[in-house]
Amino acid sequence: MAIKRTLTRAVPSSEGGKVTHWQLEMKYEQGTEGKADYYTNDKIIHIPATEENLDGGTKTNFTAKAEGDWTKKDLEDLCPTSMWDEIFASQYDSVITNPPTNPVPNAEFVIPS
């Protein structure tokens, strides 16, 4: 079953009428809700329009613009979905597909003499 992604929250921070920072939240789901194969996880990211690199240069994540000029697709495109997809698939595998087994204690074990 395919992974479903839904942008659930977008909080802009603005300066001079333009968004300079986004807090975005995306819900990931796979399986059928209420069934044993269902798993969900929320991913959150804070993205500034620009940030300083380790080498002192500046990295541009997006061009600041008015809140009303943003589309849902613009916001979704800011999310690192390729990375999040891989993380979610790994989580799904470890929780649903191949969950860890719990050891079973043997309270009746007799210590060898």
Phi and psi restraints in degrees (range 20) as a CNS / XPLOR table:
assign (resid 1 and name C) (resid 2 and name N)
       (resid 2 and name CA) (resid 2 and name C) 1.0 -75.4 20.0 2
assign (resid 2 and name N) (resid 2 and name CA)
       (resid 2 and name C) (resid 3 and name N) 1.0 152.3 20.0 2
assign (resid 2 and name C) (resid 3 and name N)
       (resid 3 and name CA) (resid 3 and name C) 1.0 -76.3 20.0 2
assign (resid 3 and name N) (resid 3 and name CA)
       (resid 3 and name C) (resid 4 and name N) 1.0 134.9 20.0 2
assign (resid 3 and name C) (resid 4 and name N)
       (resid 4 and name CA) (resid 4 and name C) 1.0 -107.7 20.0 2
assign (resid 4 and name N) (resid 4 and name CA)
       (resid 4 and name C) (resid 5 and name N) 1.0 128.5 20.0 2
assign (resid 4 and name C) (resid 5 and name N)
       (resid 5 and name CA) (resid 5 and name C) 1.0 -114.2 20.0 2
assign (resid 5 and name N) (resid 5 and name CA)
       (resid 5 and name C) (resid 6 and name N) 1.0 133.5 20.0 2
assign (resid 5 and name C) (resid 6 and name N)
       (resid 6 and name CA) (resid 6 and name C) 1.0 -135.6 20.0 2
assign (resid 6 and name N) (resid 6 and name CA)
       (resid 6 and name C) (resid 7 and name N) 1.0 122.7 20.0 2
assign (resid 6 and name C) (resid 7 and name N)
       (resid 7 and name CA) (resid 7 and name C) 1.0 -71.4 20.0 2
assign (resid 7 and name N) (resid 7 and name CA)
       (resid 7 and name C) (resid 8 and name N) 1.0 116.5 20.0 2
assign (resid 7 and name C) (resid 8 and name N)
       (resid 8 and name CA) (resid 8 and name C) 1.0 -107.7 20.0 2
assign (resid 8 and name N) (resid 8 and name CA)
       (resid 8 and name C) (resid 9 and name N) 1.0 -17.2 20.0 2
assign (resid 8 and name C) (resid 9 and name N)
       (resid 9 and name CA) (resid 9 and name C) 1.0 -153.9 20.0 2
assign (resid 9 and name N) (resid 9 and name CA)
       (resid 9 and name C) (resid 10 and name N) 1.0 139.9 20.0 2
assign (resid 9 and name C) (resid 10 and name N)
       (resid 10 and name CA) (resid 10 and name C) 1.0 -144.4 20.0 2
assign (resid 10 and name N) (resid 10 and name CA)
       (resid 10 and name C) (resid 11 and name N) 1.0 114.3 20.0 2
assign (resid 10 and name C) (resid 11 and name N)
       (resid 11 and name CA) (resid 11 and name C) 1.0 -117.3 20.0 2
assign (resid 11 and name N) (resid 11 and name CA)
       (resid 11 and name C) (resid 12 and name N) 1.0 109.5 20.0 2
assign (resid 11 and name C) (resid 12 and name N)
       (resid 12 and name CA) (resid 12 and name C) 1.0 -86.5 20.0 2
assign (resid 12 and name N) (resid 12 and name CA)
       (resid 12 and name C) (resid 13 and name N) 1.0 150.0 20.0 2
assign (resid 12 and name C) (resid 13 and name N)
       (resid 13 and name CA) (resid 13 and name C) 1.0 -121.8 20.0 2
assign (resid 13 and name N) (resid 13 and name CA)
       (resid 13 and name C) (resid 14 and name N) 1.0 130.4 20.0 2
assign (resid 13 and name C) (resid 14 and name N)
       (resid 14 and name CA) (resid 14 and name C) 1.0 -121.5 20.0 2
assign (resid 14 and name N) (resid 14 and name CA)
       (resid 14 and name C) (resid 15 and name N) 1.0 152.4 20.0 2
assign (resid 14 and name C) (resid 15 and name N)
       (resid 15 and name CA) (resid 15 and name C) 1.0 -134.1 20.0 2
assign (resid 15 and name N) (resid 15 and name CA)
       (resid 15 and name C) (resid 16 and name N) 1.0 130.7 20.0 2
assign (resid 15 and name C) (resid 16 and name N)
       (resid 16 and name CA) (resid 16 and name C) 1.0 58.7 20.0 2
assign (resid 16 and name N) (resid 16 and name CA)
       (resid 16 and name C) (resid 17 and name N) 1.0 31.9 20.0 2
assign (resid 16 and name C) (resid 17 and name N)
       (resid 17 and name CA) (resid 17 and name C) 1.0 82.4 20.0 2
assign (resid 17 and name N) (resid 17 and name CA)
       (resid 17 and name C) (resid 18 and name N) 1.0 4.4 20.0 2
assign (resid 17 and name C) (resid 18 and name N)
       (resid 18 and name CA) (resid 18 and name C) 1.0 -124.0 20.0 2
assign (resid 18 and name N) (resid 18 and name CA)
       (resid 18 and name C) (resid 19 and name N) 1.0 141.5 20.0 2
assign (resid 18 and name C) (resid 19 and name N)
       (resid 19 and name CA) (resid 19 and name C) 1.0 -71.8 20.0 2
assign (resid 19 and name N) (resid 19 and name CA)
       (resid 19 and name C) (resid 20 and name N) 1.0 124.9 20.0 2
assign (resid 19 and name C) (resid 20 and name N)
       (resid 20 and name CA) (resid 20 and name C) 1.0 -114.1 20.0 2
assign (resid 20 and name N) (resid 20 and name CA)
       (resid 20 and name C) (resid 21 and name N) 1.0 -4.1 20.0 2
assign (resid 20 and name C) (resid 21 and name N)
       (resid 21 and name CA) (resid 21 and name C) 1.0 -158.9 20.0 2
assign (resid 21 and name N) (resid 21 and name CA)
       (resid 21 and name C) (resid 22 and name N) 1.0 138.8 20.0 2
assign (resid 21 and name C) (resid 22 and name N)
       (resid 22 and name CA) (resid 22 and name C) 1.0 -123.3 20.0 2
assign (resid 22 and name N) (resid 22 and name CA)
       (resid 22 and name C) (resid 23 and name N) 1.0 140.6 20.0 2
assign (resid 22 and name C) (resid 23 and name N)
       (resid 23 and name CA) (resid 23 and name C) 1.0 -112.6 20.0 2
assign (resid 23 and name N) (resid 23 and name CA)
       (resid 23 and name C) (resid 24 and name N) 1.0 117.1 20.0 2
assign (resid 23 and name C) (resid 24 and name N)
       (resid 24 and name CA) (resid 24 and name C) 1.0 -119.7 20.0 2
assign (resid 24 and name N) (resid 24 and name CA)
       (resid 24 and name C) (resid 25 and name N) 1.0 142.9 20.0 2
assign (resid 24 and name C) (resid 25 and name N)
       (resid 25 and name CA) (resid 25 and name C) 1.0 -130.7 20.0 2
assign (resid 25 and name N) (resid 25 and name CA)
       (resid 25 and name C) (resid 26 and name N) 1.0 132.4 20.0 2
assign (resid 25 and name C) (resid 26 and name N)
       (resid 26 and name CA) (resid 26 and name C) 1.0 -126.9 20.0 2
assign (resid 26 and name N) (resid 26 and name CA)
       (resid 26 and name C) (resid 27 and name N) 1.0 132.3 20.0 2
assign (resid 26 and name C) (resid 27 and name N)
       (resid 27 and name CA) (resid 27 and name C) 1.0 -95.0 20.0 2
assign (resid 27 and name N) (resid 27 and name CA)
       (resid 27 and name C) (resid 28 and name N) 1.0 129.9 20.0 2
assign (resid 27 and name C) (resid 28 and name N)
       (resid 28 and name CA) (resid 28 and name C) 1.0 -106.8 20.0 2
assign (resid 28 and name N) (resid 28 and name CA)
       (resid 28 and name C) (resid 29 and name N) 1.0 137.4 20.0 2
assign (resid 28 and name C) (resid 29 and name N)
       (resid 29 and name CA) (resid 29 and name C) 1.0 -140.9 20.0 2
assign (resid 29 and name N) (resid 29 and name CA)
       (resid 29 and name C) (resid 30 and name N) 1.0 146.7 20.0 2
assign (resid 29 and name C) (resid 30 and name N)
       (resid 30 and name CA) (resid 30 and name C) 1.0 -149.8 20.0 2
assign (resid 30 and name N) (resid 30 and name CA)
       (resid 30 and name C) (resid 31 and name N) 1.0 143.4 20.0 2
assign (resid 30 and name C) (resid 31 and name N)
       (resid 31 and name CA) (resid 31 and name C) 1.0 96.6 20.0 2
assign (resid 31 and name N) (resid 31 and name CA)
       (resid 31 and name C) (resid 32 and name N) 1.0 -168.5 20.0 2
assign (resid 31 and name C) (resid 32 and name N)
       (resid 32 and name CA) (resid 32 and name C) 1.0 -109.4 20.0 2
assign (resid 32 and name N) (resid 32 and name CA)
       (resid 32 and name C) (resid 33 and name N) 1.0 120.4 20.0 2
assign (resid 32 and name C) (resid 33 and name N)
       (resid 33 and name CA) (resid 33 and name C) 1.0 -54.2 20.0 2
assign (resid 33 and name N) (resid 33 and name CA)
       (resid 33 and name C) (resid 34 and name N) 1.0 133.9 20.0 2
assign (resid 33 and name C) (resid 34 and name N)
       (resid 34 and name CA) (resid 34 and name C) 1.0 89.3 20.0 2
assign (resid 34 and name N) (resid 34 and name CA)
       (resid 34 and name C) (resid 35 and name N) 1.0 -7.8 20.0 2
assign (resid 34 and name C) (resid 35 and name N)
       (resid 35 and name CA) (resid 35 and name C) 1.0 -105.8 20.0 2
assign (resid 35 and name N) (resid 35 and name CA)
       (resid 35 and name C) (resid 36 and name N) 1.0 165.8 20.0 2
assign (resid 35 and name C) (resid 36 and name N)
       (resid 36 and name CA) (resid 36 and name C) 1.0 -65.3 20.0 2
assign (resid 36 and name N) (resid 36 and name CA)
       (resid 36 and name C) (resid 37 and name N) 1.0 -20.8 20.0 2
assign (resid 36 and name C) (resid 37 and name N)
       (resid 37 and name CA) (resid 37 and name C) 1.0 -89.5 20.0 2
assign (resid 37 and name N) (resid 37 and name CA)
       (resid 37 and name C) (resid 38 and name N) 1.0 4.5 20.0 2
assign (resid 37 and name C) (resid 38 and name N)
       (resid 38 and name CA) (resid 38 and name C) 1.0 -87.3 20.0 2
assign (resid 38 and name N) (resid 38 and name CA)
       (resid 38 and name C) (resid 39 and name N) 1.0 134.0 20.0 2
assign (resid 38 and name C) (resid 39 and name N)
       (resid 39 and name CA) (resid 39 and name C) 1.0 -145.4 20.0 2
assign (resid 39 and name N) (resid 39 and name CA)
       (resid 39 and name C) (resid 40 and name N) 1.0 140.4 20.0 2
assign (resid 39 and name C) (resid 40 and name N)
       (resid 40 and name CA) (resid 40 and name C) 1.0 -137.8 20.0 2
assign (resid 40 and name N) (resid 40 and name CA)
       (resid 40 and name C) (resid 41 and name N) 1.0 152.2 20.0 2
assign (resid 40 and name C) (resid 41 and name N)
       (resid 41 and name CA) (resid 41 and name C) 1.0 -158.1 20.0 2
assign (resid 41 and name N) (resid 41 and name CA)
       (resid 41 and name C) (resid 42 and name N) 1.0 140.1 20.0 2
assign (resid 41 and name C) (resid 42 and name N)
       (resid 42 and name CA) (resid 42 and name C) 1.0 -101.5 20.0 2
assign (resid 42 and name N) (resid 42 and name CA)
       (resid 42 and name C) (resid 43 and name N) 1.0 138.3 20.0 2
assign (resid 42 and name C) (resid 43 and name N)
       (resid 43 and name CA) (resid 43 and name C) 1.0 -114.4 20.0 2
assign (resid 43 and name N) (resid 43 and name CA)
       (resid 43 and name C) (resid 44 and name N) 1.0 137.4 20.0 2
assign (resid 43 and name C) (resid 44 and name N)
       (resid 44 and name CA) (resid 44 and name C) 1.0 -129.4 20.0 2
assign (resid 44 and name N) (resid 44 and name CA)
       (resid 44 and name C) (resid 45 and name N) 1.0 139.7 20.0 2
assign (resid 44 and name C) (resid 45 and name N)
       (resid 45 and name CA) (resid 45 and name C) 1.0 -142.2 20.0 2
assign (resid 45 and name N) (resid 45 and name CA)
       (resid 45 and name C) (resid 46 and name N) 1.0 144.2 20.0 2
assign (resid 45 and name C) (resid 46 and name N)
       (resid 46 and name CA) (resid 46 and name C) 1.0 -111.0 20.0 2
assign (resid 46 and name N) (resid 46 and name CA)
       (resid 46 and name C) (resid 47 and name N) 1.0 122.1 20.0 2
assign (resid 46 and name C) (resid 47 and name N)
       (resid 47 and name CA) (resid 47 and name C) 1.0 -125.2 20.0 2
assign (resid 47 and name N) (resid 47 and name CA)
       (resid 47 and name C) (resid 48 and name N) 1.0 114.6 20.0 2
assign (resid 47 and name C) (resid 48 and name N)
       (resid 48 and name CA) (resid 48 and name C) 1.0 -83.1 20.0 2
assign (resid 48 and name N) (resid 48 and name CA)
       (resid 48 and name C) (resid 49 and name N) 1.0 155.2 20.0 2
assign (resid 48 and name C) (resid 49 and name N)
       (resid 49 and name CA) (resid 49 and name C) 1.0 -60.2 20.0 2
assign (resid 49 and name N) (resid 49 and name CA)
       (resid 49 and name C) (resid 50 and name N) 1.0 -42.8 20.0 2
assign (resid 49 and name C) (resid 50 and name N)
       (resid 50 and name CA) (resid 50 and name C) 1.0 -136.5 20.0 2
assign (resid 50 and name N) (resid 50 and name CA)
       (resid 50 and name C) (resid 51 and name N) 1.0 153.6 20.0 2
assign (resid 50 and name C) (resid 51 and name N)
       (resid 51 and name CA) (resid 51 and name C) 1.0 -148.1 20.0 2
assign (resid 51 and name N) (resid 51 and name CA)
       (resid 51 and name C) (resid 52 and name N) 1.0 156.3 20.0 2
assign (resid 51 and name C) (resid 52 and name N)
       (resid 52 and name CA) (resid 52 and name C) 1.0 -83.7 20.0 2
assign (resid 52 and name N) (resid 52 and name CA)
       (resid 52 and name C) (resid 53 and name N) 1.0 134.4 20.0 2
assign (resid 52 and name C) (resid 53 and name N)
       (resid 53 and name CA) (resid 53 and name C) 1.0 -78.3 20.0 2
assign (resid 53 and name N) (resid 53 and name CA)
       (resid 53 and name C) (resid 54 and name N) 1.0 166.8 20.0 2
assign (resid 53 and name C) (resid 54 and name N)
       (resid 54 and name CA) (resid 54 and name C) 1.0 -63.2 20.0 2
assign (resid 54 and name N) (resid 54 and name CA)
       (resid 54 and name C) (resid 55 and name N) 1.0 -28.2 20.0 2
assign (resid 54 and name C) (resid 55 and name N)
       (resid 55 and name CA) (resid 55 and name C) 1.0 -84.8 20.0 2
assign (resid 55 and name N) (resid 55 and name CA)
       (resid 55 and name C) (resid 56 and name N) 1.0 4.6 20.0 2
assign (resid 55 and name C) (resid 56 and name N)
       (resid 56 and name CA) (resid 56 and name C) 1.0 92.5 20.0 2
assign (resid 56 and name N) (resid 56 and name CA)
       (resid 56 and name C) (resid 57 and name N) 1.0 -8.7 20.0 2
assign (resid 56 and name C) (resid 57 and name N)
       (resid 57 and name CA) (resid 57 and name C) 1.0 -77.6 20.0 2
assign (resid 57 and name N) (resid 57 and name CA)
       (resid 57 and name C) (resid 58 and name N) 1.0 177.2 20.0 2
assign (resid 57 and name C) (resid 58 and name N)
       (resid 58 and name CA) (resid 58 and name C) 1.0 -114.4 20.0 2
assign (resid 58 and name N) (resid 58 and name CA)
       (resid 58 and name C) (resid 59 and name N) 1.0 133.5 20.0 2
assign (resid 58 and name C) (resid 59 and name N)
       (resid 59 and name CA) (resid 59 and name C) 1.0 -106.6 20.0 2
assign (resid 59 and name N) (resid 59 and name CA)
       (resid 59 and name C) (resid 60 and name N) 1.0 130.2 20.0 2
assign (resid 59 and name C) (resid 60 and name N)
       (resid 60 and name CA) (resid 60 and name C) 1.0 -98.7 20.0 2
assign (resid 60 and name N) (resid 60 and name CA)
       (resid 60 and name C) (resid 61 and name N) 1.0 118.8 20.0 2
assign (resid 60 and name C) (resid 61 and name N)
       (resid 61 and name CA) (resid 61 and name C) 1.0 -89.5 20.0 2
assign (resid 61 and name N) (resid 61 and name CA)
       (resid 61 and name C) (resid 62 and name N) 1.0 -34.8 20.0 2
assign (resid 61 and name C) (resid 62 and name N)
       (resid 62 and name CA) (resid 62 and name C) 1.0 -162.1 20.0 2
assign (resid 62 and name N) (resid 62 and name CA)
       (resid 62 and name C) (resid 63 and name N) 1.0 160.6 20.0 2
assign (resid 62 and name C) (resid 63 and name N)
       (resid 63 and name CA) (resid 63 and name C) 1.0 -87.9 20.0 2
assign (resid 63 and name N) (resid 63 and name CA)
       (resid 63 and name C) (resid 64 and name N) 1.0 124.3 20.0 2
assign (resid 63 and name C) (resid 64 and name N)
       (resid 64 and name CA) (resid 64 and name C) 1.0 -60.8 20.0 2
assign (resid 64 and name N) (resid 64 and name CA)
       (resid 64 and name C) (resid 65 and name N) 1.0 134.2 20.0 2
assign (resid 64 and name C) (resid 65 and name N)
       (resid 65 and name CA) (resid 65 and name C) 1.0 -153.0 20.0 2
assign (resid 65 and name N) (resid 65 and name CA)
       (resid 65 and name C) (resid 66 and name N) 1.0 168.0 20.0 2
assign (resid 65 and name C) (resid 66 and name N)
       (resid 66 and name CA) (resid 66 and name C) 1.0 -61.1 20.0 2
assign (resid 66 and name N) (resid 66 and name CA)
       (resid 66 and name C) (resid 67 and name N) 1.0 148.9 20.0 2
assign (resid 66 and name C) (resid 67 and name N)
       (resid 67 and name CA) (resid 67 and name C) 1.0 -51.8 20.0 2
assign (resid 67 and name N) (resid 67 and name CA)
       (resid 67 and name C) (resid 68 and name N) 1.0 -42.8 20.0 2
assign (resid 67 and name C) (resid 68 and name N)
       (resid 68 and name CA) (resid 68 and name C) 1.0 -68.7 20.0 2
assign (resid 68 and name N) (resid 68 and name CA)
       (resid 68 and name C) (resid 69 and name N) 1.0 -12.7 20.0 2
assign (resid 68 and name C) (resid 69 and name N)
       (resid 69 and name CA) (resid 69 and name C) 1.0 -88.8 20.0 2
assign (resid 69 and name N) (resid 69 and name CA)
       (resid 69 and name C) (resid 70 and name N) 1.0 -5.2 20.0 2
assign (resid 69 and name C) (resid 70 and name N)
       (resid 70 and name CA) (resid 70 and name C) 1.0 -87.6 20.0 2
assign (resid 70 and name N) (resid 70 and name CA)
       (resid 70 and name C) (resid 71 and name N) 1.0 140.6 20.0 2
assign (resid 70 and name C) (resid 71 and name N)
       (resid 71 and name CA) (resid 71 and name C) 1.0 -109.0 20.0 2
assign (resid 71 and name N) (resid 71 and name CA)
       (resid 71 and name C) (resid 72 and name N) 1.0 165.5 20.0 2
assign (resid 71 and name C) (resid 72 and name N)
       (resid 72 and name CA) (resid 72 and name C) 1.0 -59.1 20.0 2
assign (resid 72 and name N) (resid 72 and name CA)
       (resid 72 and name C) (resid 73 and name N) 1.0 -41.3 20.0 2
assign (resid 72 and name C) (resid 73 and name N)
       (resid 73 and name CA) (resid 73 and name C) 1.0 -62.7 20.0 2
assign (resid 73 and name N) (resid 73 and name CA)
       (resid 73 and name C) (resid 74 and name N) 1.0 -40.9 20.0 2
assign (resid 73 and name C) (resid 74 and name N)
       (resid 74 and name CA) (resid 74 and name C) 1.0 -55.8 20.0 2
assign (resid 74 and name N) (resid 74 and name CA)
       (resid 74 and name C) (resid 75 and name N) 1.0 -45.1 20.0 2
assign (resid 74 and name C) (resid 75 and name N)
       (resid 75 and name CA) (resid 75 and name C) 1.0 -68.8 20.0 2
assign (resid 75 and name N) (resid 75 and name CA)
       (resid 75 and name C) (resid 76 and name N) 1.0 -43.1 20.0 2
assign (resid 75 and name C) (resid 76 and name N)
       (resid 76 and name CA) (resid 76 and name C) 1.0 -61.8 20.0 2
assign (resid 76 and name N) (resid 76 and name CA)
       (resid 76 and name C) (resid 77 and name N) 1.0 -36.9 20.0 2
assign (resid 76 and name C) (resid 77 and name N)
       (resid 77 and name CA) (resid 77 and name C) 1.0 -67.2 20.0 2
assign (resid 77 and name N) (resid 77 and name CA)
       (resid 77 and name C) (resid 78 and name N) 1.0 -22.9 20.0 2
assign (resid 77 and name C) (resid 78 and name N)
       (resid 78 and name CA) (resid 78 and name C) 1.0 -74.0 20.0 2
assign (resid 78 and name N) (resid 78 and name CA)
       (resid 78 and name C) (resid 79 and name N) 1.0 -24.0 20.0 2
assign (resid 78 and name C) (resid 79 and name N)
       (resid 79 and name CA) (resid 79 and name C) 1.0 -74.7 20.0 2
assign (resid 79 and name N) (resid 79 and name CA)
       (resid 79 and name C) (resid 80 and name N) 1.0 138.3 20.0 2
assign (resid 79 and name C) (resid 80 and name N)
       (resid 80 and name CA) (resid 80 and name C) 1.0 -79.1 20.0 2
assign (resid 80 and name N) (resid 80 and name CA)
       (resid 80 and name C) (resid 81 and name N) 1.0 66.5 20.0 2
assign (resid 80 and name C) (resid 81 and name N)
       (resid 81 and name CA) (resid 81 and name C) 1.0 -64.8 20.0 2
assign (resid 81 and name N) (resid 81 and name CA)
       (resid 81 and name C) (resid 82 and name N) 1.0 -31.5 20.0 2
assign (resid 81 and name C) (resid 82 and name N)
       (resid 82 and name CA) (resid 82 and name C) 1.0 -60.4 20.0 2
assign (resid 82 and name N) (resid 82 and name CA)
       (resid 82 and name C) (resid 83 and name N) 1.0 -46.8 20.0 2
assign (resid 82 and name C) (resid 83 and name N)
       (resid 83 and name CA) (resid 83 and name C) 1.0 -66.5 20.0 2
assign (resid 83 and name N) (resid 83 and name CA)
       (resid 83 and name C) (resid 84 and name N) 1.0 -45.8 20.0 2
assign (resid 83 and name C) (resid 84 and name N)
       (resid 84 and name CA) (resid 84 and name C) 1.0 -62.7 20.0 2
assign (resid 84 and name N) (resid 84 and name CA)
       (resid 84 and name C) (resid 85 and name N) 1.0 -37.7 20.0 2
assign (resid 84 and name C) (resid 85 and name N)
       (resid 85 and name CA) (resid 85 and name C) 1.0 -59.1 20.0 2
assign (resid 85 and name N) (resid 85 and name CA)
       (resid 85 and name C) (resid 86 and name N) 1.0 -45.1 20.0 2
assign (resid 85 and name C) (resid 86 and name N)
       (resid 86 and name CA) (resid 86 and name C) 1.0 -63.9 20.0 2
assign (resid 86 and name N) (resid 86 and name CA)
       (resid 86 and name C) (resid 87 and name N) 1.0 -43.6 20.0 2
assign (resid 86 and name C) (resid 87 and name N)
       (resid 87 and name CA) (resid 87 and name C) 1.0 -63.0 20.0 2
assign (resid 87 and name N) (resid 87 and name CA)
       (resid 87 and name C) (resid 88 and name N) 1.0 -46.8 20.0 2
assign (resid 87 and name C) (resid 88 and name N)
       (resid 88 and name CA) (resid 88 and name C) 1.0 -63.1 20.0 2
assign (resid 88 and name N) (resid 88 and name CA)
       (resid 88 and name C) (resid 89 and name N) 1.0 -42.5 20.0 2
assign (resid 88 and name C) (resid 89 and name N)
       (resid 89 and name CA) (resid 89 and name C) 1.0 -60.4 20.0 2
assign (resid 89 and name N) (resid 89 and name CA)
       (resid 89 and name C) (resid 90 and name N) 1.0 -40.1 20.0 2
assign (resid 89 and name C) (resid 90 and name N)
       (resid 90 and name CA) (resid 90 and name C) 1.0 -66.2 20.0 2
assign (resid 90 and name N) (resid 90 and name CA)
       (resid 90 and name C) (resid 91 and name N) 1.0 -42.3 20.0 2
assign (resid 90 and name C) (resid 91 and name N)
       (resid 91 and name CA) (resid 91 and name C) 1.0 -63.4 20.0 2
assign (resid 91 and name N) (resid 91 and name CA)
       (resid 91 and name C) (resid 92 and name N) 1.0 -43.9 20.0 2
assign (resid 91 and name C) (resid 92 and name N)
       (resid 92 and name CA) (resid 92 and name C) 1.0 -60.6 20.0 2
assign (resid 92 and name N) (resid 92 and name CA)
       (resid 92 and name C) (resid 93 and name N) 1.0 -43.3 20.0 2
assign (resid 92 and name C) (resid 93 and name N)
       (resid 93 and name CA) (resid 93 and name C) 1.0 -62.1 20.0 2
assign (resid 93 and name N) (resid 93 and name CA)
       (resid 93 and name C) (resid 94 and name N) 1.0 -44.2 20.0 2
assign (resid 93 and name C) (resid 94 and name N)
       (resid 94 and name CA) (resid 94 and name C) 1.0 -77.6 20.0 2
assign (resid 94 and name N) (resid 94 and name CA)
       (resid 94 and name C) (resid 95 and name N) 1.0 -22.1 20.0 2
assign (resid 94 and name C) (resid 95 and name N)
       (resid 95 and name CA) (resid 95 and name C) 1.0 -97.8 20.0 2
assign (resid 95 and name N) (resid 95 and name CA)
       (resid 95 and name C) (resid 96 and name N) 1.0 -40.5 20.0 2
assign (resid 95 and name C) (resid 96 and name N)
       (resid 96 and name CA) (resid 96 and name C) 1.0 -105.5 20.0 2
assign (resid 96 and name N) (resid 96 and name CA)
       (resid 96 and name C) (resid 97 and name N) 1.0 -55.2 20.0 2
assign (resid 96 and name C) (resid 97 and name N)
       (resid 97 and name CA) (resid 97 and name C) 1.0 -71.1 20.0 2
assign (resid 97 and name N) (resid 97 and name CA)
       (resid 97 and name C) (resid 98 and name N) 1.0 -47.7 20.0 2
assign (resid 97 and name C) (resid 98 and name N)
       (resid 98 and name CA) (resid 98 and name C) 1.0 -130.8 20.0 2
assign (resid 98 and name N) (resid 98 and name CA)
       (resid 98 and name C) (resid 99 and name N) 1.0 65.7 20.0 2
assign (resid 98 and name C) (resid 99 and name N)
       (resid 99 and name CA) (resid 99 and name C) 1.0 -66.3 20.0 2
assign (resid 99 and name N) (resid 99 and name CA)
       (resid 99 and name C) (resid 100 and name N) 1.0 152.0 20.0 2
assign (resid 99 and name C) (resid 100 and name N)
       (resid 100 and name CA) (resid 100 and name C) 1.0 -66.4 20.0 2
assign (resid 100 and name N) (resid 100 and name CA)
       (resid 100 and name C) (resid 101 and name N) 1.0 147.7 20.0 2
assign (resid 100 and name C) (resid 101 and name N)
       (resid 101 and name CA) (resid 101 and name C) 1.0 -94.4 20.0 2
assign (resid 101 and name N) (resid 101 and name CA)
       (resid 101 and name C) (resid 102 and name N) 1.0 144.6 20.0 2
assign (resid 101 and name C) (resid 102 and name N)
       (resid 102 and name CA) (resid 102 and name C) 1.0 -96.6 20.0 2
assign (resid 102 and name N) (resid 102 and name CA)
       (resid 102 and name C) (resid 103 and name N) 1.0 132.4 20.0 2
assign (resid 102 and name C) (resid 103 and name N)
       (resid 103 and name CA) (resid 103 and name C) 1.0 -63.9 20.0 2
assign (resid 103 and name N) (resid 103 and name CA)
       (resid 103 and name C) (resid 104 and name N) 1.0 146.8 20.0 2
assign (resid 103 and name C) (resid 104 and name N)
       (resid 104 and name CA) (resid 104 and name C) 1.0 -101.9 20.0 2
assign (resid 104 and name N) (resid 104 and name CA)
       (resid 104 and name C) (resid 105 and name N) 1.0 119.5 20.0 2
assign (resid 104 and name C) (resid 105 and name N)
       (resid 105 and name CA) (resid 105 and name C) 1.0 -72.4 20.0 2
assign (resid 105 and name N) (resid 105 and name CA)
       (resid 105 and name C) (resid 106 and name N) 1.0 146.8 20.0 2
assign (resid 105 and name C) (resid 106 and name N)
       (resid 106 and name CA) (resid 106 and name C) 1.0 -114.4 20.0 2
assign (resid 106 and name N) (resid 106 and name CA)
       (resid 106 and name C) (resid 107 and name N) 1.0 92.8 20.0 2
assign (resid 106 and name C) (resid 107 and name N)
       (resid 107 and name CA) (resid 107 and name C) 1.0 -69.2 20.0 2
assign (resid 107 and name N) (resid 107 and name CA)
       (resid 107 and name C) (resid 108 and name N) 1.0 -12.0 20.0 2
assign (resid 107 and name C) (resid 108 and name N)
       (resid 108 and name CA) (resid 108 and name C) 1.0 -94.6 20.0 2
assign (resid 108 and name N) (resid 108 and name CA)
       (resid 108 and name C) (resid 109 and name N) 1.0 3.0 20.0 2
assign (resid 108 and name C) (resid 109 and name N)
       (resid 109 and name CA) (resid 109 and name C) 1.0 -59.0 20.0 2
assign (resid 109 and name N) (resid 109 and name CA)
       (resid 109 and name C) (resid 110 and name N) 1.0 136.3 20.0 2
assign (resid 109 and name C) (resid 110 and name N)
       (resid 110 and name CA) (resid 110 and name C) 1.0 -109.3 20.0 2
assign (resid 110 and name N) (resid 110 and name CA)
       (resid 110 and name C) (resid 111 and name N) 1.0 127.5 20.0 2
assign (resid 110 and name C) (resid 111 and name N)
       (resid 111 and name CA) (resid 111 and name C) 1.0 -69.0 20.0 2
assign (resid 111 and name N) (resid 111 and name CA)
       (resid 111 and name C) (resid 112 and name N) 1.0 127.8 20.0 2
assign (resid 111 and name C) (resid 112 and name N)
       (resid 112 and name CA) (resid 112 and name C) 1.0 -62.8 20.0 2
assign (resid 112 and name N) (resid 112 and name CA)
       (resid 112 and name C) (resid 113 and name N) 1.0 148.0 20.0 2
